[in-house]
C-alpha cells in the first residue's frame, strides 16, 4: 500500500479511536454517502426560497434580497469581531486582519448601495413599503451587535448624555440611554414606536448579554489600552479609523441618501418609515458616533461626517 495512503489510514484510526467505534464503520458510511454538490453545500434551494414578497410589485424582491445580503455581510463582520472580544489577549496582527476583513465587507456594502438608491422605482417602493409597516431596517439586530462589540458602551449613549455618562459603569443605565432609542421614539410625546417595542422584545435580552460580555473587552477598549501605552501598531490604527468611517459615517449616509431619494419628496411619504425619525437619526453629524475617539483629533470629531454629508447631499 502507498505510504501516503497508509499514513492517512493510521491518522484516521487515531482520530476516530476516541469515538468508541472502529474506523471501518466510518469508512462504510463514507461508501454509502452521496457526493457533495455545490447547491447542497450552500443550501441553495433553501436560500432562493427565502424571498417572500407581501405584494405583487416587481421591485419588492429587490428590496428583500438586498437586505438579506446586507445581513449576511453583517454576520461576516461579527464572525471576525466576536473572537477578538472573547480572546483573553489580543494579538495585534490578528486584530488588524479581523478589522481589515470587516472593512472589506463594509466596503462592499457601501459600494453596493446603488441597488437601493437607484435600483428601484420610487412609486413602487412607496406602495409596497406601506405593506411592511412597522418593519424597518432600524430593527437590524446584527448591526447593533457590531456596535456593541466595537465600541465602549459609554460612547454609544445619546450625544446629549455622553459627557454626563462618560464614567458610568452600569450596563443597564448605559443601555437605557443608548443612542438608537431616539431613532424610533415619537418626538411629540416620547412614546416608543411599535417598531422599537418589537425590536426590544426580540433583542433586548441579547443586547444586554452582549453588552455585559463586551464591557472592558470591546475592540475600542482593547485598542485604547494599547494606544495609551504607545504600542498601537500603525497598520491597526489605519484599519480602525477606516472601520469607524465605514460603520459610523459612510453606511449611515448611504441609508440617509436612500431615505432622501424615496421618502423626502412629500411629507406624507414619511409614513413608510415605520415611525423612525431618520432625518435626525441617520446623519452622522447629529449622532457623532465614534468607536475610537482617541484616534481622532478634536477638529476631526467636531467635523464628524460633515464633509461626507455635504458630498452626498449635493449628489441626491
N, C-alpha and C positions, 0 to 999 in steps of 0.2 A: 504494500500500500504506500502511496505517495506520503513522504514525510510531512508535507503541509497538511494533508487531509487527516493523518493520524494525530497530528498535533492539535488540530481543531476538535477532533473527537474527544481527546483527553481533556481539553479545556471545557468542552460541553459537559462531560461527565462530572467534572469538579463543580461546574456552575449549578447543575441540577441535583447534585447529591443532597443538598440541604432541603430539597422539596419532599423527600421521602419516597420518590418514585424513580424508577430506572430511566436512564437516557433513552432506552429503547421505546418507552411509552411515548416520549415526546417526539421521537423520530416517526413513530406510527401516525401520530397526529399530524405531523408535517406532510406525510404522504397523502393523508386524507384531505388536507386543506386545499382550497382552490387558490390559483394565483391571484395576487392582489392587483387590482386595476386602479388607474388614476381616479376614476369617478367614485369608486368605493372609498378610497383613501381619504379624499377631501369631502366625502358625503355630498357630492354634487347634486344629486336629486333632491335631497333634503334642503340644501342651500337654495336651490332655484324654486322651491315651493314656499319659501318664507315670505314672499311678497303677496299680501292680501289687501288690495285696494278696497276702500269703502265706497268709492264712486266709480262711474264709468269714464271719467275724464282721462284722456290719453296720457297726460303728464304726471298723474299721481304716482304711477310706478317709479318714475324718475326720482321723485321726492323720497319715496320709501327706500329705494336701493341706495341712494346717496347717503342717507342717514345710517343705514346698515353698514355700509363701507366705512363710514366715519367711526362707528362703534368698534369695528374690528381693528382699526388703527389705534383707537384708544386702548384696546386690550393689549396690543403690541407694546404701547408705551408703558402700561402697567407691568407687563411682563419684564421690562427692563428695570423699572424703578423699585418694585417690591423687594427683590433680593438685596438691593442696596440699603433699603430701610431695615430689613431684617438682619443683615450681617452685623456681627459683633464689631468687626474692624473693617473699615472701608479702604480697599486698595484704590489709590488714586487712578491708576491706569484702568482698572475695571470700571470705576465710576465714570471716567472720561468716555470710555467706549459705550457705556449704557446711555449716557446723555447724548452722545453723538448719534446713536441709533434713534433715540427719541426725537431728536431734531430732524432726522431724515424722515421719520413718519409724519411729523407735523408739517415739514416742508412739502411733502406730497399732498397732504390735506389742504394746505394753504393755496397751493397752485391749482388744485382740482376744484376750487370753489366756483369756478366759472360754470360748472354743471348746474349749480344752484342759481347763481346770479344771472346768467344769460341763457340757461338751458331749458327754461320753462316758459310757457305762455302765461302772462300775468293774470289775465281774466280767468283762465282755467285754475290757476293757483288759488285765487281768492274764492272761487266757488268750492273746490274740493277741500280747501283748508277749513271751511266752516263745518265740515262733517267730522273734523278731528278734534274739535274743542272738547275738553280743556287740555288735551295733549300738547306738549311743547318741547322743543329742543332744550329748554331750560331744565327739563327733567332728566338730562343725561347724568346718571349716577357715576359713570366711569370718569367723566370729566372732573367731577368733584373729588373723586378718589385720587386722580392725578394731582390735583391741588393739595390735598391733604398729605400726600407722600412727598411733595416737593417743598412746601413752604412751612416755615414756623407758623403755628396756628395763630399767633398774635398778629401776624401780617396779613391774615385773611379776614379779620374783622372789618366792619364797615369803616370807611375812611374817617368819619366823624368820631368814631370811638377808638381809633387805632392808637393815638397818643395816650389816652386815658388807660387803655388796657395793655399797654406795652409790656408791663411787668406781671400781668395776670398769669397765674398758673393753673387756674381751674378750667379744665377742659369743657365742662358744662357751660360755664359763663362765656367762654370764648365762642362756643358753638351757638349759643343764644344770640350772639352779636355778629355772626358770620355775614359777610357782605351779601351773599346771594339772596338772603331773605327779603331784602328791599326790592329785589328784581321781580318778585311776584306777590307784593303786598299792595293793596289798594291805597293810593295816596290820600283819597278823601277821608278815610276813616281808619286806616291802619289795619284793616282786616286782611287775613291771609286768603288768597285766591284758592279756588278748588285745585288749580294746578299745583300750588305749593302744598296744600293739605295732602294730596295724593303722593307727592314727592317725599314728604316727610314720613308718611305711613310706610312707604315702600323701603326707604333707605335710612331713616333716622337712626335706627339701632346700629346699622352697619357703619354709618359715618362716625358715630360715637366710638365704636370699637376701633376703627382705623385711626381716628384722631388720638386716642389714648396710646395705641401701639406706636404711632409715629412721633409722639411728644418726646423731644430731646434727640430724636433719631432721624428726623426728616433730612432730605437732601440738603436743604438750606442750613440746618443746624450743624450737620457734619462739615459742610464747606466753610461755615463761619469759624469753626474751631481751627481749621487748617489755615484760613485767612489770617486769623488773629496771631497765629504763631509764625506767619510769614512763609509757610511751607506749601501754600496752594499752588499747584502747577499751572503754568501759563496756558497750556492746552486746555486744562479743565476750566479755567476762567473763561476762555473763549467760548467753550461749549455751553457753560452755564448762562452766560449773557445771551447767547443765541436762543437758548431754551426759554429764558424769560421773555424775550421778544416774541417768539412763536406763540407761546401759550397765552401771554397776557396783553399782547398788542395786536399782532397780525391775525390771529384766529378770531378774537372778538370783533376786530374791524371788518373782517370778511363777513361775519354774521350781520354786522351793522350795515354793510353795503347791501347785503341781500334784503334786509328789512326795509331799507330806504327804497330799494328797487320795487318791492312788492307791496309795501304797506303804507308808504308815506304820501301817496298821491291825494287821498281824501281822508278826512278824519274817521269816517265810517269804516274804512278798510282795516283799522286797528282792531276791530272786533275779532279778527282772525289770529290774534296773538296768544290766546289762552289766558289773557289777563296780565301778561308780563309787561313790565314798564321798560321796554327795550331802549327807548330814547335816552334814558339815564343809566340803564344797566349795562349796555354794551360798550359805549365809548370808553376806551382805556383812560382818557384824561380825567374822567369823572371818578372812576374807581381807584386808579393808581395802584393796582395790584402788582406787587413786585416780589418775586420769590427770594431774590438775593440782593437786598438793598445795600449791603456792604460792598457790592461790586459796581455800584453806580454812584456817580458824583451827585451832590445836591442839585446842581444845574440840570443834570440828566433826569433826575427824579422829578424836578419841577416841570419839565417839558415832556413828561412821560406820555408817549403815544401821540403827541400833538402833531408832529411833522407827518406822521403816517396818516393821521386823521385828515389833515389838510389835503394830502395827496389823493386819498380815496374819495373825499367829498367832491373834489374837482372832477373826478372821473365818473361819478354817478350820473 
